[in-house]
Amino acid sequence: MKLYPLRDFCKEAYQYNQAYLRARPTGEFRAPKKGEWYLSGAIVEGYQAKGDFTGDYHIAEIVLIEKRTVETVVEVIKEIIK
């Protein structure tokens, strides 16, 4: 499932580093209510509704992620550069 960066500060998760928070779609498509998170934008990001909306958006929930660095061998170099 695709995760999206947050555009607004998530006050409910202030104890976490905001760089490790993402918005995940819940599967609902409706008008967000005040305080709910939704997805919007040409480059999709998570926003928190400042008031009740009349238009429909993809509703989101906030998730905490773990970042990992993965190294993969692509090719074995047979000749050593001298």
Summary of the structure (lengths in Angstrom):
residues: 82
radius of gyration: 18.9
end to end distance: 47.0
largest distance: 68.5
contacts: 166
relative contact order: 0.28
helix: 7%
strand: 34%
